[in-house]
Amino acid sequence: MRITVEEGASGLSIIYADDGKGIEDSRKEEIFDLESGHHGLYLAKKVLALTGIRIRELGKEGEGARFEILVPRGSYRRTENRNGSDLLER
């Protein structure tokens, strides 16, 4: 499992990736529906949407899941922690 953060022109991408079996292309949107049985993913998408944040699955079947959480520019800020390193806040 890896979690990375990337900042781009449209905002911040928080990426969760694993090396499991992945998700079939035909099910990528379905896994966020209430009827899919993945209630946690359904709830996560709904709660994130309330704040303008999106989540999507971009992994490849057979190579693992890759969830990307997209935080729009202007919805987070950079700060500095006590050690002087850069932090991102929502």
Buried (B, 14 or more C-beta within 10 A) or exposed (E): EEEEEEEEEEBBBBBBBBEEEBBEEEBBEBBBEEEEEBEEBBEBBEEBEEEEBEBEBEBEBEEBBBBBBBBEEEEBEEEEEEEEEEEEEE
